[in-house]
């Protein structure tokens, strides 16, 4: 019964070891692929913070995959050495073959433990990175919009100040135009004024003479009958 029970335990131990190695290798490769390709769906790497966490996780996943592959090779080597020891002890009757040390068994165990540790730490780092960057894109977009509005406002104010300054400068520093004299304009104006003045004076003088002459003629006509009557 003991032998059958021991054989059953050895089979279970071998099955657990195989499943452990397969699970670590599959999960490490899948986590690395997803984190490399799907990380932009969570947050773009250009605006992410604490990127060192993600990079460290990638390195640990790669190490975990390499350790898992190396552990397969070490396990095969350990099995081959253990098979030779069993042959020497059971078939060849070599007594010290039973106590021979198989260092590859120890190495295989260490590699399996390190593979699990590296994989676990990498998963923790990836989860931490995602937790710190959730909603980061919205915050960055809000900051960009605020900065854009501020830039537009400052540009508008700057343009307004520049245009206002240019207008004031053009008004204050404009050259005052000077009058250009037309040739002989002054003389013609004076001559015309003088001639018109003399003409008006002559007309006024003639008018007065005509009126005095008509008054004298009327007076003479009125006095003529008186003179005739006196002579008679």
BELTAGI-V545907 format. One record per helix or strand of 3 or more residues. SS is the DSSP state (h for helix, s for strand). FROM is the first residue (numbers start at 1). TO is the last residue. If there is no record, write none. Layout:
# BELTAGI-V545907
SS FROM TO
SS FROM TO
This chain:
# BELTAGI-V545907
h 2 37
h 39 42
h 51 90
h 95 99
h 103 133
h 136 172
h 185 231
